[in-house]
Amino acid sequence: MPVIVEPEEHGDERGALLAYLRAQRGAVRRALHGLTEEQARSAPSASAISLSGVLKHLTFVEELWLRVFVDDPLPDEEKKRLREASFTPGPDETVEHLLERSERAAAELEKAALAQPSLDDTFVIPPAPWFEGGRYSWRWGLLHLIEEYARHAGHADIVRETIDGKVAFDLVFETGAMPEPDRSRGA
């Protein structure tokens, strides 16, 4: 990950997990930096994935998991409909709109995670065709979201580099997420 995640306060596991989740969210968001709507919607690699689609999908995933965490799951039919459309932004879903929605989802999830008395507290994941379901901890849930973002941040890196040659480090420095190193000091 080309971003420094500051160490947590000693014993602040929740803070550490949220910091890594923020870092992965940032990687996906930075992949859209400076692109036109057309570029953000393009799918220039062997996959049909666009950067706008990745952001829309991850926002859907974060919203969906928060509902599971707080025992407010979507009805199966609605969940299926939203999942099937999650990688395809609609005509009105601009990069700006998707970034705002992503920010709201992130704030809601973080608020819920910070309010949770313990990461050992659990929620129930209903069974799915690919998953047995069961009782899981908030710790597991946050780690799962980090995993989901990290997987798709890698996809976003490849798509972005295919669009204009910019790699994650270029975008980290351009957006100020991390200062460019002083290369005069050597490696």
C-alpha atoms as one frame of an Amber mdcrd trajectory, in Angstrom:
protein
   0.000   0.000   0.000   1.644   3.236  -1.043   0.365   5.209   1.939   1.719
   5.317   5.438  -0.845   4.250   8.023   0.081   5.827  11.321   0.412   3.399
  14.226  -2.556   3.156  16.542  -2.468   4.173  20.157  -1.257   1.191  22.168
  -4.112  -1.280  22.466  -6.441   0.587  20.079  -7.312  -2.292  17.790 -10.456
  -0.569  16.552  -8.434   2.525  15.609  -5.917   0.386  13.733  -8.596  -1.454
  11.776 -10.407   1.768  10.864  -7.104   3.389   9.800  -6.376   0.511   7.416
  -9.937   0.622   6.083  -9.529   4.389   5.473  -6.246   3.744   3.657  -7.877
   1.210   1.323 -10.842   3.508   0.678  -8.385   6.266  -0.138  -6.590   4.078
  -2.673  -9.823   3.478  -4.582 -10.869   7.121  -4.408  -7.443   8.348  -5.552
  -7.646   6.092  -8.607 -10.385   8.445  -9.869  -8.349  11.611  -9.275  -8.178
  13.883 -12.282 -10.145  11.657 -14.651 -12.986  12.733 -16.899 -16.378  11.066
 -16.490 -15.692   9.162 -19.706 -12.344   7.877 -18.444 -13.839   6.928 -15.060
 -16.539   4.889 -16.810 -14.180   3.248 -19.290 -13.171  -0.388 -18.971  -9.779
  -0.449 -20.729  -8.505  -3.775 -19.383  -9.485  -7.367 -20.087 -12.126  -7.004
 -17.360 -15.400  -5.111 -17.727 -14.563  -3.167 -14.544 -14.477   0.630 -14.620
 -13.166   2.850 -11.833 -16.618   4.373 -11.326 -17.999   0.843 -11.152 -15.426
  -0.216  -8.547 -16.325   2.756  -6.354 -20.059   2.143  -6.750 -19.620  -1.549
  -5.913 -17.519  -0.902  -2.815 -19.972   1.693  -1.547 -22.806  -0.811  -2.019
 -20.743  -3.436  -0.156 -20.035  -1.071   2.729 -23.697  -0.032   2.983 -24.814
  -3.660   2.808 -22.386  -4.875   5.470 -23.305  -2.053   7.827 -26.919  -3.163
   7.583 -25.842  -6.728   8.427 -23.694  -5.510  11.340 -26.629  -3.632  12.905
 -29.232  -6.321  12.145 -31.119  -4.381   9.474 -30.566  -6.605   6.409 -32.070
  -5.823   3.035 -34.750  -8.130   1.690 -33.153 -10.794  -0.529 -34.758  -9.558
  -3.748 -33.622  -5.982  -3.222 -30.135  -7.135  -2.235 -29.923  -9.245  -5.404
 -31.106  -6.373  -7.597 -28.615  -3.937  -6.069 -25.751  -6.448  -6.214 -26.359
  -7.110  -9.911 -26.202  -3.364 -10.661 -23.377  -2.598  -8.239 -20.571  -2.401
 -10.822 -22.560  -0.322 -13.335 -23.070   3.364 -12.553 -26.328   4.816 -13.844
 -26.401   7.899 -16.063 -26.764  10.255 -13.062 -24.106   8.542 -10.956 -21.195
  10.865 -11.663 -17.797  10.523 -10.010 -18.739  13.405  -7.709 -22.025  11.697
  -6.766 -20.293   8.351  -6.162 -17.569   9.954  -4.036 -20.184  11.748  -1.902
 -22.167   8.535  -1.438 -18.965   6.694  -0.546 -18.081   9.356   2.047 -21.534
   9.065   3.641 -21.337   5.272   3.776 -17.863   5.423   5.302 -18.958   7.950
   7.945 -21.978   5.832   8.888 -19.917   2.664   9.166 -17.202   4.345  11.225
 -19.769   5.927  13.549 -21.342   2.499  14.140 -17.954   0.828  14.646 -16.862
   3.477  17.158 -20.173   3.180  19.045 -19.927  -0.610  19.306 -18.958  -1.494
  22.891 -16.560  -4.247  21.813 -15.144  -5.707  18.626 -15.968  -9.056  20.197
 -19.682  -8.237  19.867 -21.309 -10.266  17.140 -23.839 -10.080  14.351 -25.468
 -12.795  12.248 -24.693 -13.268   8.577 -27.544 -15.072   6.856 -26.651 -18.075
   4.713 -26.056 -17.528   1.001 -25.381 -19.962  -1.855 -21.621 -19.303  -1.489
 -21.523 -18.918   2.306 -22.799 -20.923   5.253 -23.553 -17.864   7.350 -23.383
 -17.720  11.120 -22.347 -15.465  13.980 -19.280 -13.234  13.440 -17.534 -10.501
  15.415 -17.281  -6.842  14.475 -13.521  -7.468  14.235 -14.146 -10.062  11.527
 -16.536  -7.659   9.772 -14.012  -4.814   9.682 -11.274  -7.163   8.479 -13.616
  -8.429   5.765 -14.241  -4.865   4.564 -10.495  -4.164   4.515 -10.029  -7.319
   2.429 -12.812  -6.313   0.021 -11.418  -2.811  -0.460  -7.841  -4.077  -0.841
  -8.844  -6.577  -3.530 -10.628  -3.911  -5.533  -7.955  -1.259  -4.888  -5.614
  -3.569  -6.794  -8.097  -3.744  -9.644  -8.380   0.049  -9.578  -4.584   0.397
  -9.784  -4.478  -1.722 -12.935  -7.411   0.046 -14.591  -5.975   3.495 -13.798
  -2.526   2.613 -15.090  -4.140   1.303 -18.277  -6.056   4.578 -18.749  -3.192
   7.053 -18.471  -0.085   5.325 -17.126  -0.433   6.741 -13.598   0.366   4.336
 -10.803  -0.732   4.459  -7.167   2.393   6.331  -6.009   1.832   9.053  -8.633
  -1.690   9.564  -7.315  -0.609   9.485  -3.664   1.842  12.318  -4.291  -0.516
  14.284  -6.611  -3.346  14.258  -4.069  -1.098  15.022  -1.096  -2.018  11.788
   0.672   1.692  11.392   1.346   4.566  13.784   0.719   6.911  12.876  -2.098
  10.127  11.523  -0.609  13.384  13.449  -0.773  15.260  11.235  -3.194  18.460
  13.222  -2.743  19.060  11.326   0.513  19.404   7.980  -1.284  17.511   4.744
  -0.712
